[in-house]
């Protein structure tokens, strides 16, 4: 599963992708969105006193935690959709929201 997270520079690993442009105090882009983190990049950011960056990285998924997360989302959606009826459009929307929430944990 892909996750967006703000990490302290010393916790960032080479190979992670930058999820938000890293800018200096003057607003100049030091690292663009989507760039793959390298050792040299980390060293350069450290020299510029950048403390943390937002990265996208792969995390191993725990099946038990995923199922618990799924149950919480289903419970919330059931409450939201409780008066929406059972038409095909409603079921399609429900499933689309469920799929989106499972792919993009908050």
N, C-alpha and C positions, 0 to 999 in steps of 0.2 A: 504494500500500500504506500502511496506517495503522501508525504506530509510536509506542510509548510510550517517552519518554525524559526523563531529568532534565537540564534545561538551565540554564545560568547565566542570570540575569535579562536580561543584555544580548544573549543569543542568542535569546530568546523573541520571536516575531513576532506582531503582532496577527492575530487570526483563528484561532490555534491554540486547542485546547480543553484545559482543565485536567483532568488525569487523576487527580489526588489533591488533596484539599482542602488549601488553604494556610491554616495556622494560625499565630497569633502565639505568643509565649512563654507566655501565659496559657491557651493552648488554644482561644481564640476563633477561629472560622472567619472568615478574611478573604475567601477566594474559595472557593465551593463547587465540587465535582466537576461537570464538564460545562460550566462557564461558558466563554464565548468570551473570549479575551484581547483587551483593548483598550489603546490608548495610555495612557488615564487609569489603568487598572488597573496597568499596568507602572510608571507614575510613583508611584502610591500604595504599591506594594510596595517600590519603591526607597527611598522615604522611611522605610519601616518596617525597613529593613536586611534585607530578605528577599534572600538571595543566589541561590537557585535554586528552580525549581518543576518538577513532573512534568507534562509535557504530552503530548497525543496530536496527532500531525500527519501530514499526507500527505507521503510521500517518493516521488520518481520511482523507478520500479523498473528496474533494469538487467537485461535479459533474460539475459545471460550469468551474472550473479551469481545470479539466480533459479534458473536451470538447475543451477548448481553446488550451491546450497542444496538443491534438490530431490534431487539425486544423493546428498548426504550423508544426508538424511533417509531415503531409500529404503534405503540401505546399513544404517543403524541399525535400521530396522524389519525388514528381512530377517533381521538377526541376532536380534532379539527374537522374531520369529514363526517362526524356523527349525524348530521342533519342533511347531508348532501345527496342522499339517495343511493341507488345501486345501478344507475344507468351505465352503459358502456363507457361513455365519456368520463364519468366520475371515476370508474375503475382505472381507466387509462391514465388520468391525471394523478390519482393516488399512487399508481405504480411508478410513474415518472418521478414524482417527488421522492418516493422511497429510494429509488435507484440513485437519484442525485445525492440524497443525504448519506447513503452508504458509501458512495465514491468520494464524497467531500466532507469528511468529519469536521465538526466545528469545535 
